[in-house]
Amino acid sequence: MSITKEKKAEVMKQFQRKKGDTGSPEVQVAVLTERITRLTEHMKQFPKDFHSRYGLLKLVSRRRKLLDYMKRHIPETYAETIKELKIRK
């Protein structure tokens, strides 16, 4: 269910603003998206896992809040991030 250190580092490297950046909204959204994708696959296999469902809802909510922040404060980065992660149509 969780992502490996290597995969997380790869995602961070792809979205970081500068070397060593781990806390920018783009990086956080990208890591959350990866976790959500993996957890969604888990939920398809185990539909009655309600504890994981609750965790998935929390992750989606956290990502939504970060995306709202990005949309208000850095709209150009928001659009790029959405496009690159293929979150919206």
C-alpha positions, 0 to 999 in steps of 0.5 A: 500500500505505501510507496517505497523510498525509491519511488518517493524520491523519484516523484520528489525529484520530478516535482521539486523546485530546487535540489533538496526541496521536499515541502513545496506544495507541488511535491506534497501533491505529487507524493499524495497522488502516488499514495492515493493511486496505490491505495485505490488499487488496494481498495479495488482488491479489498473492497471491505477494508474500511480502515484503508478507505478512511485513510484514503479519504483523509489523503484525498482531503489533504490533497484537495486542501493543498490544491486549493491553496495552490489555485489561490496563491500560485495558479500557474504552478497549479495548472502545470501540476494538474496537467502533469499528474493527470488529476483533472480532465 
